[in-house]
Amino acid sequence: MIHEMHLYPEPFEKIKSGKKTIEIRLYDEKRQKVKVGDIIVFHKLPDNTETIKVEVLGLSIFKSFRDLFSNFDKSKFGHDRGLSIEKEIQMQRAYYSEEEEKKYGVVGIHIRLLNE
């Protein structure tokens, strides 16, 4: 199955360069449809003119961002190794509320960039 998702420029470029191998999302209805082996086409915001394709290698489902960030090296998310878990969580609040996190849980989507 092919899924379409949008990314802001910084995470888009980190995936494109290979620096980010786990995409962070709420485990909402849309993400619950994602399975290992699926393809995700990421569209670069704001104009959606650039895309990259990735293959889903795995899914790590957790109740909270704290649990997700505690289980993987920061570099997998494209984060600086010196970044605290508190700061990582704070960064996610720009996209997702605490209420959404509690309602859906979170997923780390393990990805591999596909050559175009």
N, CA, C and O atoms as a MOPAC input file, in Angstrom:
PM7 MOZYME 1SCF
protein

 N      0.83700 1    -1.17300 1     0.00000 1
 C      0.00000 1     0.00000 1     0.00000 1
 C      0.88900 1     1.24500 1     0.00000 1
 O      1.96400 1     1.25000 1     0.60000 1
 N      0.43700 1     2.27800 1    -0.66600 1
 C      1.16000 1     3.54700 1    -0.70200 1
 C      0.41000 1     4.56800 1     0.14100 1
 O     -0.80100 1     4.73700 1     0.00000 1
 N      1.14400 1     5.24700 1     1.01800 1
 C      0.58700 1     6.27000 1     1.89700 1
 C      1.19400 1     7.61600 1     1.53200 1
 O      2.35300 1     7.68900 1     1.12200 1
 N      0.41900 1     8.67400 1     1.68000 1
 C      0.88200 1    10.03700 1     1.42200 1
 C      0.93200 1    10.77800 1     2.75400 1
 O     -0.03700 1    10.76300 1     3.51300 1
 N      2.06400 1    11.42900 1     3.04000 1
 C      2.21000 1    12.22100 1     4.26000 1
 C      2.99600 1    13.48500 1     3.93000 1
 O      3.69000 1    13.55600 1     2.91600 1
 N      2.87400 1    14.46800 1     4.79400 1
 C      3.55800 1    15.74300 1     4.60200 1
 C      4.61000 1    15.95300 1     5.67900 1
 O      4.45400 1    15.50500 1     6.81500 1
 N      5.68500 1    16.64100 1     5.30600 1
 C      6.76700 1    16.94200 1     6.24100 1
 C      7.23400 1    18.38100 1     6.05600 1
 O      7.25500 1    18.91300 1     4.94600 1
 N      7.60400 1    18.99000 1     7.17100 1
 C      8.23500 1    20.30300 1     7.11400 1
 C      9.63700 1    20.13700 1     6.53900 1
 O     10.18600 1    19.03500 1     6.56100 1
 N     10.22700 1    21.22300 1     6.02200 1
 C     11.51800 1    21.12200 1     5.33100 1
 C     12.63900 1    20.44000 1     6.12100 1
 O     13.36200 1    19.62100 1     5.55300 1
 N     12.80600 1    20.74700 1     7.40500 1
 C     13.93100 1    20.17600 1     8.15800 1
 C     13.86400 1    18.65000 1     8.25700 1
 O     14.84000 1    17.98600 1     7.90700 1
 N     12.74100 1    18.06000 1     8.72500 1
 C     12.70200 1    16.58900 1     8.76600 1
 C     12.73500 1    15.95700 1     7.37000 1
 O     13.28300 1    14.86900 1     7.19200 1
 N     12.15300 1    16.63600 1     6.39200 1
 C     12.19200 1    16.13600 1     5.01300 1
 C     13.64000 1    15.97800 1     4.55100 1
 O     14.01900 1    14.93800 1     4.01000 1
 N     14.44500 1    17.01900 1     4.77100 1
 C     15.84500 1    16.99200 1     4.34600 1
 C     16.65500 1    15.96000 1     5.13100 1
 O     17.57700 1    15.35400 1     4.58600 1
 N     16.31500 1    15.75700 1     6.40800 1
 C     17.02700 1    14.75500 1     7.21100 1
 C     16.75400 1    13.34300 1     6.70100 1
 O     17.65600 1    12.50400 1     6.68900 1
 N     15.52800 1    13.07500 1     6.28300 1
 C     15.21500 1    11.76500 1     5.70300 1
 C     15.92100 1    11.62400 1     4.35700 1
 O     16.51900 1    10.59000 1     4.06300 1
 N     15.84400 1    12.66500 1     3.55400 1
 C     16.45400 1    12.65100 1     2.22200 1
 C     17.96100 1    12.39700 1     2.29600 1
 O     18.52000 1    11.71300 1     1.43900 1
 N     18.61300 1    12.94600 1     3.31600 1
 C     20.06400 1    12.79200 1     3.46700 1
 C     20.45900 1    11.50500 1     4.19500 1
 O     21.64200 1    11.17300 1     4.27900 1
 N     19.46000 1    10.77700 1     4.72500 1
 C     19.74300 1     9.54000 1     5.44700 1
 C     20.02500 1     9.73100 1     6.92400 1
 O     20.34700 1     8.76600 1     7.61800 1
 N     19.91100 1    10.95900 1     7.42300 1
 C     20.18300 1    11.23800 1     8.83700 1
 C     19.02600 1    10.84500 1     9.75100 1
 O     19.21600 1    10.67400 1    10.95600 1
 N     17.83800 1    10.70200 1     9.18800 1
 C     16.65300 1    10.35100 1     9.98100 1
 C     16.08500 1     9.05200 1     9.43500 1
 O     15.73700 1     8.96400 1     8.25700 1
 N     15.99000 1     8.02700 1    10.30900 1
 C     15.48200 1     6.72500 1     9.86500 1
 C     14.24100 1     6.28100 1    10.62900 1
 O     13.70000 1     5.20700 1    10.36800 1
 N     13.79100 1     7.10500 1    11.57300 1
 C     12.52700 1     6.84000 1    12.26400 1
 C     11.68100 1     8.10500 1    12.19800 1
 O     12.07500 1     9.15300 1    12.70900 1
 N     10.52500 1     7.99800 1    11.57000 1
 C      9.57600 1     9.11200 1    11.50600 1
 C      8.62900 1     9.00100 1    12.69200 1
 O      8.15400 1     7.91100 1    13.01100 1
 N      8.35500 1    10.12000 1    13.34200 1
 C      7.53900 1    10.16900 1    14.55800 1
 C      6.13900 1    10.65700 1    14.20100 1
 O      5.98300 1    11.71400 1    13.59000 1
 N      5.12800 1     9.89300 1    14.57900 1
 C      3.74100 1    10.28800 1    14.32200 1
 C      2.85500 1     9.82900 1    15.47000 1
 O      3.23200 1     8.96700 1    16.26400 1
 N      1.66100 1    10.42800 1    15.54000 1
 C      0.63000 1     9.87300 1    16.41300 1
 C      0.21200 1     8.54100 1    15.80600 1
 O      0.27400 1     8.36600 1    14.58900 1
 N     -0.20600 1     7.61400 1    16.63300 1
 C     -0.70500 1     6.33900 1    16.11300 1
 C     -2.21100 1     6.46300 1    15.91300 1
 O     -3.00000 1     5.71900 1    16.49600 1
 N     -2.58600 1     7.42000 1    15.07500 1
 C     -3.99400 1     7.69700 1    14.80600 1
 C     -4.52200 1     6.73100 1    13.73600 1
 O     -3.81800 1     5.81600 1    13.30600 1
 N     -5.77500 1     6.95400 1    13.31600 1
 C     -6.40800 1     6.04000 1    12.36600 1
 C     -5.59500 1     5.90100 1    11.07700 1
 O     -5.45700 1     4.80000 1    10.54500 1
 N     -5.06100 1     7.00400 1    10.58100 1
 C     -4.28600 1     6.97100 1     9.33400 1
 C     -3.01700 1     6.14200 1     9.50100 1
 O     -2.69900 1     5.33300 1     8.62900 1
 N     -2.28600 1     6.32200 1    10.59900 1
 C     -1.03800 1     5.60400 1    10.81700 1
 C     -1.27300 1     4.14600 1    11.18200 1
 O     -0.38400 1     3.31800 1    10.98400 1
 N     -2.44900 1     3.80900 1    11.71100 1
 C     -2.75500 1     2.41700 1    12.03400 1
 C     -2.88600 1     1.56600 1    10.77100 1
 O     -2.83400 1     0.33800 1    10.84100 1
 N     -3.05500 1     2.21200 1     9.62700 1
 C     -3.15100 1     1.49500 1     8.35100 1
 C     -1.78100 1     1.17400 1     7.75700 1
 O     -1.68300 1     0.37000 1     6.82900 1
 N     -0.72600 1     1.79400 1     8.28400 1
 C      0.63000 1     1.59200 1     7.76000 1
 C      1.16500 1     0.24000 1     8.22800 1
 O      1.08800 1    -0.09300 1     9.41100 1
 N      1.69900 1    -0.52300 1     7.30200 1
 C      2.23900 1    -1.85500 1     7.59700 1
 C      3.67200 1    -1.97100 1     7.06900 1
 O      4.08400 1    -1.23000 1     6.17600 1
 N      4.41500 1    -2.91200 1     7.63900 1
 C      5.77300 1    -3.19300 1     7.16500 1
 C      5.70800 1    -3.56800 1     5.68500 1
 O      4.86000 1    -4.35900 1     5.27200 1
 N      6.60300 1    -2.99600 1     4.90000 1
 C      6.63200 1    -3.24200 1     3.46200 1
 C      5.89300 1    -2.19600 1     2.64900 1
 O      6.06900 1    -2.11900 1     1.43300 1
 N      5.06500 1    -1.38900 1     3.30500 1
 C      4.35000 1    -0.31700 1     2.61600 1
 C      5.32700 1     0.76800 1     2.17300 1
 O      6.46700 1     0.83100 1     2.63400 1
 N      4.85600 1     1.61000 1     1.28100 1
 C      5.61200 1     2.75900 1     0.78400 1
 C      4.93900 1     4.02800 1     1.31000 1
 O      3.71300 1     4.14000 1     1.31900 1
 N      5.76700 1     4.97900 1     1.74900 1
 C      5.25400 1     6.29700 1     2.12400 1
 C      5.88000 1     7.31100 1     1.18200 1
 O      7.09500 1     7.33400 1     0.98800 1
 N      5.03000 1     8.15000 1     0.60000 1
 C      5.50100 1     9.27700 1    -0.19800 1
 C      5.37300 1    10.51000 1     0.68600 1
 O      4.26800 1    10.91000 1     1.05300 1
 N      6.51000 1    11.10600 1     1.02400 1
 C      6.51500 1    12.32400 1     1.82400 1
 C      6.56000 1    13.52800 1     0.89200 1
 O      7.38500 1    13.59500 1    -0.01800 1
 N      5.66200 1    14.47400 1     1.13300 1
 C      5.60400 1    15.72300 1     0.37800 1
 C      6.19100 1    16.82700 1     1.24500 1
 O      5.81700 1    16.98200 1     2.40800 1
 N      7.10300 1    17.58400 1     0.67600 1
 C      7.76600 1    18.66100 1     1.41400 1
 C      6.87700 1    19.90100 1     1.45600 1
 O      6.50100 1    20.45500 1     0.42300 1
 N      6.55200 1    20.32300 1     2.68400 1
 C      5.77500 1    21.53800 1     2.88000 1
 C      6.67300 1    22.75300 1     2.64900 1
 O      7.88800 1    22.61200 1     2.78800 1
 N      6.16700 1    23.91700 1     2.31200 1
 C      4.74600 1    24.25100 1     2.24600 1
 C      4.11200 1    24.01800 1     0.88100 1
 O      2.88600 1    23.97700 1     0.78200 1
 N      4.91100 1    23.86300 1    -0.17800 1
 C      4.32200 1    23.84000 1    -1.52300 1
 C      4.10200 1    22.44700 1    -2.10500 1
 O      3.48600 1    22.30800 1    -3.16100 1
 N      4.59900 1    21.41800 1    -1.42800 1
 C      4.40000 1    20.02400 1    -1.86100 1
 C      4.97500 1    19.71500 1    -3.23800 1
 O      4.53000 1    18.76800 1    -3.88700 1
 N      5.95200 1    20.49000 1    -3.69500 1
 C      6.49700 1    20.25300 1    -5.03400 1
 C      7.60400 1    19.20300 1    -5.04300 1
 O      7.93000 1    18.65900 1    -6.09800 1
 N      8.17800 1    18.91500 1    -3.88900 1
 C      9.24800 1    17.91500 1    -3.81100 1
 C      8.75100 1    16.72000 1    -3.00700 1
 O      8.08400 1    16.88700 1    -1.98600 1
 N      9.07700 1    15.51100 1    -3.47000 1
 C      8.66100 1    14.29600 1    -2.76100 1
 C      9.83900 1    13.33800 1    -2.63200 1
 O     10.79100 1    13.37400 1    -3.41300 1
 N      9.74200 1    12.48500 1    -1.62500 1
 C     10.66200 1    11.36100 1    -1.47200 1
 C      9.83100 1    10.13500 1    -1.12200 1
 O      8.76500 1    10.24100 1    -0.51400 1
 N     10.33800 1     8.96600 1    -1.51700 1
 C      9.65600 1     7.70900 1    -1.21300 1
 C     10.50000 1     6.91000 1    -0.24400 1
 O     11.72300 1     6.84000 1    -0.36500 1
 N      9.81900 1     6.30500 1     0.72700 1
 C     10.49700 1     5.43800 1     1.68000 1
 C      9.72700 1     4.13200 1     1.81200 1
 O      8.52500 1     4.07000 1     1.55600 1
 N     10.44400 1     3.09800 1     2.21500 1
 C      9.82900 1     1.81100 1     2.53100 1
 C      9.72500 1     1.70000 1     4.04200 1
 O     10.64400 1     2.09200 1     4.76100 1
 N      8.61300 1     1.16900 1     4.52500 1
 C      8.42400 1     0.95100 1     5.95500 1
 C      9.09500 1    -0.36700 1     6.33500 1
 O      8.72900 1    -1.43500 1     5.84400 1
 N     10.09100 1    -0.26500 1     7.22600 1
 C     10.83100 1    -1.44800 1     7.67200 1
 C     10.30700 1    -2.00000 1     8.98600 1
 O     10.50000 1    -3.17800 1     9.28900 1
 N      9.64300 1    -1.15300 1     9.77100 1
 C      9.13600 1    -1.58400 1    11.06600 1
 C      8.29900 1    -0.50000 1    11.70900 1
 O      8.33400 1     0.65900 1    11.29400 1
 N      7.54800 1    -0.88400 1    12.72300 1
 C      6.70000 1     0.04000 1    13.47700 1
 C      6.92700 1    -0.20200 1    14.96100 1
 O      6.84500 1    -1.33500 1    15.43400 1
 N      7.21100 1     0.86400 1    15.68800 1
 C      7.38500 1     0.77600 1    17.14500 1
 C      6.30400 1     1.62600 1    17.79000 1
 O      6.32000 1     2.85300 1    17.69600 1
 N      5.36600 1     0.95700 1    18.44500 1
 C      4.18900 1     1.63000 1    19.00000 1
 C      4.36000 1     1.79800 1    20.50500 1
 O      4.71000 1     0.85700 1    21.21700 1
 N      4.10300 1     3.02200 1    20.97400 1
 C      4.25100 1     3.34700 1    22.38800 1
 C      3.08000 1     4.20600 1    22.84900 1
 O      2.36600 1     4.79900 1    22.04000 1
 N      2.90200 1     4.25900 1    24.15700 1
 C      1.84600 1     5.09100 1    24.73600 1
 C      2.21200 1     6.56300 1    24.73600 1
 O      1.33200 1     7.42300 1    24.74200 1
 N      3.52200 1     6.86200 1    24.73000 1
 C      3.93800 1     8.26200 1    24.85900 1
 C      5.21800 1     8.53800 1    24.07700 1
 O      5.97500 1     7.62700 1    23.74000 1
 N      5.43600 1     9.82500 1    23.80000 1
 C      6.69200 1    10.24400 1    23.17600 1
 C      7.86700 1     9.90300 1    24.08000 1
 O      8.92500 1     9.49900 1    23.59900 1
 N      7.68900 1    10.06200 1    25.37900 1
 C      8.75800 1     9.75100 1    26.33300 1
 C      9.20900 1     8.29700 1    26.16800 1
 O     10.40600 1     8.01700 1    26.11300 1
 N      8.24600 1     7.37600 1    26.09000 1
 C      8.58000 1     5.95700 1    25.91300 1
 C      9.30800 1     5.72500 1    24.58300 1
 O     10.29600 1     4.99300 1    24.52700 1
 N      8.81400 1     6.35200 1    23.52500 1
 C      9.44500 1     6.20500 1    22.21000 1
 C     10.88300 1     6.70500 1    22.24300 1
 O     11.80100 1     6.00300 1    21.81700 1
 N     11.07700 1     7.91900 1    22.75000 1
 C     12.41700 1     8.51300 1    22.76500 1
 C     13.37100 1     7.77300 1    23.70000 1
 O     14.58500 1     7.80200 1    23.49800 1
 N     12.83100 1     7.11500 1    24.71300 1
 C     13.67000 1     6.37600 1    25.66500 1
 C     14.19900 1     5.06300 1    25.09500 1
 O     15.12700 1     4.47200 1    25.64700 1
 N     13.61200 1     4.60900 1    23.99700 1
 C     13.95600 1     3.29300 1    23.45900 1
 C     14.88100 1     3.29600 1    22.24800 1
 O     15.28600 1     2.23300 1    21.77900 1
 N     15.22000 1     4.47900 1    21.73400 1
 C     16.05000 1     4.54600 1    20.53300 1
 C     17.08700 1     5.65100 1    20.65100 1
 O     16.88900 1     6.63700 1    21.36100 1
 N     18.18300 1     5.46900 1    19.95100 1
 C     19.21000 1     6.49800 1    19.87700 1
 C     18.62300 1     7.74300 1    19.20500 1
 O     17.89700 1     7.64000 1    18.21600 1
 N     18.93800 1     8.89800 1    19.74100 1
 C     18.40600 1    10.16300 1    19.23500 1
 C     18.70200 1    10.38200 1    17.75700 1
 O     17.91800 1    11.01000 1    17.04500 1
 N     19.82800 1     9.86600 1    17.30400 1
 C     20.21500 1    10.07400 1    15.90700 1
 C     19.23100 1     9.42700 1    14.93400 1
 O     19.10600 1     9.88100 1    13.79700 1
 N     18.53100 1     8.37100 1    15.36300 1
 C     17.54200 1     7.71100 1    14.49700 1
 C     16.40500 1     8.65600 1    14.12300 1
 O     15.79900 1     8.51700 1    13.06000 1
 N     16.11400 1     9.62900 1    15.01100 1
 C     15.06100 1    10.61800 1    14.76900 1
 C     15.61400 1    11.86300 1    14.08000 1
 O     14.87300 1    12.80600 1    13.80200 1
 N     16.92000 1    11.86000 1    13.80500 1
 C     17.55400 1    13.03600 1    13.23500 1
 C     17.84700 1    14.09800 1    14.27000 1
 O     18.09200 1    15.25500 1    13.92600 1
 N     17.82500 1    13.71100 1    15.55700 1
 C     18.07000 1    14.65200 1    16.65200 1
 C     19.53800 1    14.64100 1    17.05700 1
 O     20.23800 1    13.64300 1    16.88900 1
 N     19.98600 1    15.76200 1    17.58900 1
 C     21.33900 1    15.89500 1    18.12400 1
 C     21.46300 1    15.02200 1    19.36700 1
 O     20.54600 1    14.98200 1    20.18700 1
 N     22.56500 1    14.33500 1    19.51500 1
 C     22.77100 1    13.42100 1    20.65200 1
 C     22.69600 1    14.12000 1    22.00300 1
 O     22.37800 1    13.48200 1    23.00700 1
 N     22.98100 1    15.41500 1    22.04800 1
 C     22.94000 1    16.15200 1    23.30900 1
 C     21.55300 1    16.62600 1    23.70200 1
 O     21.38400 1    17.21700 1    24.76800 1
 N     20.56500 1    16.37800 1    22.86700 1
 C     19.20100 1    16.83100 1    23.12700 1
 C     18.56100 1    16.00200 1    24.23400 1
 O     18.63400 1    14.77300 1    24.21300 1
 N     17.93800 1    16.66600 1    25.19600 1
 C     17.27000 1    15.95000 1    26.28700 1
 C     15.92900 1    15.39300 1    25.80900 1
 O     15.35200 1    15.88300 1    24.83900 1
 N     15.44800 1    14.37100 1    26.49900 1
 C     14.12900 1    13.81600 1    26.18300 1
 C     13.06000 1    14.88600 1    26.37400 1
 O     12.10500 1    14.95300 1    25.60000 1
 N     13.21400 1    15.72500 1    27.39800 1
 C     12.24100 1    16.80500 1    27.62700 1
 C     12.15900 1    17.72200 1    26.41200 1
 O     11.06700 1    18.12800 1    26.01300 1
 N     13.30100 1    18.05100 1    25.82300 1
 C     13.33300 1    18.92500 1    24.64700 1
 C     12.72200 1    18.21300 1    23.44400 1
 O     12.02300 1    18.83600 1    22.64400 1
 N     12.97900 1    16.91800 1    23.31100 1
 C     12.38500 1    16.14900 1    22.21100 1
 C     10.86000 1    16.16400 1    22.31100 1
 O     10.16400 1    16.33700 1    21.31100 1
 N     10.35500 1    15.98200 1    23.52400 1
 C      8.90300 1    16.00800 1    23.74000 1
 C      8.36200 1    17.39600 1    23.42500 1
 O      7.33400 1    17.52700 1    22.76100 1
 N      9.04200 1    18.42000 1    23.89400 1
 C      8.62600 1    19.80100 1    23.64700 1
 C      8.55600 1    20.08200 1    22.13600 1
 O      7.65000 1    20.77500 1    21.67400 1
 N      9.49500 1    19.55300 1    21.38700 1
 C      9.48800 1    19.73300 1    19.93200 1
 C      8.23400 1    19.11400 1    19.30900 1
 O      7.68200 1    19.66400 1    18.35700 1
 N      7.78700 1    17.98400 1    19.83400 1
 C      6.59200 1    17.32500 1    19.29500 1
 C      5.31700 1    18.10600 1    19.59600 1
 O      4.32600 1    17.98500 1    18.87500 1
 N      5.34100 1    18.89600 1    20.64600 1
 C      4.16600 1    19.69500 1    21.01800 1
 C      3.83700 1    20.75800 1    19.97100 1
 O      2.72600 1    21.28800 1    19.95500 1
 N      4.78300 1    21.06700 1    19.10900 1
 C      4.50600 1    21.99600 1    18.00900 1
 C      3.53300 1    21.36900 1    17.00600 1
 O      2.86300 1    22.07500 1    16.25300 1
 N      3.46600 1    20.04100 1    17.00700 1
 C      2.61700 1    19.30900 1    16.06800 1
 C      1.43200 1    18.62000 1    16.73500 1
 O      0.33500 1    18.58000 1    16.17800 1
 N      1.65700 1    18.07700 1    17.93300 1
 C      0.65400 1    17.23900 1    18.58400 1
 C      0.43800 1    17.67300 1    20.02600 1
 O      1.39000 1    17.96600 1    20.74900 1
 N     -0.82900 1    17.71100 1    20.43500 1
 C     -1.14800 1    18.07700 1    21.81700 1
 C     -0.96800 1    16.87300 1    22.74200 1
 O     -0.90700 1    15.72700 1    22.29700 1
 N     -0.88700 1    17.16100 1    24.02100 1
 C     -0.79400 1    16.09100 1    25.01900 1
 C     -2.05200 1    15.22500 1    24.98200 1
 O     -1.98400 1    14.01300 1    25.18500 1
 N     -3.20000 1    15.85300 1    24.72100 1
 C     -4.46700 1    15.11600 1    24.64500 1
 C     -4.44600 1    14.12800 1    23.47400 1
 O     -4.88800 1    12.98700 1    23.61000 1
 N     -3.92900 1    14.57300 1    22.32200 1
 C     -3.83400 1    13.67300 1    21.16700 1
 C     -2.88900 1    12.51300 1    21.46400 1
 O     -3.16400 1    11.36900 1    21.10100 1
 N     -1.79100 1    12.81300 1    22.11600 1
 C     -0.81900 1    11.77500 1    22.47800 1
 C     -1.47600 1    10.71900 1    23.36200 1
 O     -1.29300 1     9.52100 1    23.14600 1
 N     -2.24400 1    11.16600 1    24.35900 1
 C     -2.92000 1    10.22600 1    25.26600 1
 C     -4.00600 1     9.43300 1    24.55200 1
 O     -4.20900 1     8.25500 1    24.84700 1
 N     -4.70000 1    10.06300 1    23.62300 1
 C     -5.79300 1     9.40300 1    22.91000 1
 C     -5.29200 1     8.30900 1    21.96200 1
 O     -5.84500 1     7.20900 1    21.93000 1
 N     -4.24100 1     8.61700 1    21.19000 1
 C     -3.79600 1     7.70700 1    20.13700 1
 C     -2.54000 1     6.90000 1    20.45800 1
 O     -2.34200 1     5.81500 1    19.90900 1
 N     -1.69800 1     7.41900 1    21.33500 1
 C     -0.37100 1     6.84400 1    21.47600 1
 C      0.49000 1     7.34300 1    20.32900 1
 O      0.04800 1     8.17700 1    19.53800 1
 N      1.71000 1     6.84400 1    20.23100 1
 C      2.63000 1     7.31000 1    19.19300 1
 C      3.26500 1     6.12000 1    18.48700 1
 O      3.27600 1     5.00000 1    18.99800 1
 N      3.79100 1     6.39100 1    17.30700 1
 C      4.45600 1     5.34000 1    16.54600 1
 C      5.76000 1     5.88200 1    15.96900 1
 O      5.82200 1     7.00200 1    15.46200 1
 N      6.77900 1     5.06900 1    16.06100 1
 C      8.02400 1     5.33700 1    15.35300 1
 C      8.00500 1     4.47800 1    14.10700 1
 O      8.00700 1     3.25000 1    14.19100 1
 N      7.98500 1     5.11900 1    12.95500 1
 C      7.94300 1     4.39400 1    11.68500 1
 C      9.38000 1     4.27300 1    11.17400 1
 O      9.98900 1     5.26200 1    10.76900 1
 N      9.90500 1     3.06700 1    11.19900 1
 C     11.27100 1     2.80800 1    10.73900 1
 C     11.25100 1     2.77600 1     9.21400 1
 O     10.48700 1     2.02400 1     8.60900 1
 N     12.09500 1     3.59600 1     8.60300 1
 C     12.02400 1     3.78200 1     7.15800 1
 C     13.38900 1     3.62700 1     6.49300 1
 O     14.44100 1     3.76900 1     7.11600 1
 N     13.31600 1     3.33200 1     5.20400 1
 C     14.50500 1     3.27000 1     4.34500 1
 C     14.19300 1     4.05800 1     3.08600 1
 O     13.20100 1     3.79800 1     2.40400 1
 N     15.04800 1     5.02200 1     2.78600 1
 C     14.87300 1     5.84600 1     1.59600 1
 C     15.02400 1     4.99100 1     0.34700 1
 O     15.95600 1     4.19500 1     0.23200 1
 N     14.10200 1     5.16300 1    -0.58000 1
 C     14.15900 1     4.42800 1    -1.84400 1
 C     14.77100 1     5.31600 1    -2.91200 1
 O     14.49000 1     6.51300 1    -2.96300 1
 N     15.59200 1     4.74900 1    -3.75100 1
 C     16.16400 1     5.50300 1    -4.86600 1
 C     15.08000 1     5.74200 1    -5.89700 1
 O     14.30700 1     4.84800 1    -6.24200 1
 N     15.04700 1     6.95500 1    -6.37100 1
 C     14.00600 1     7.32000 1    -7.35600 1
 C     14.31900 1     6.72400 1    -8.71400 1
 O     13.56200 1     6.92200 1    -9.66400 1

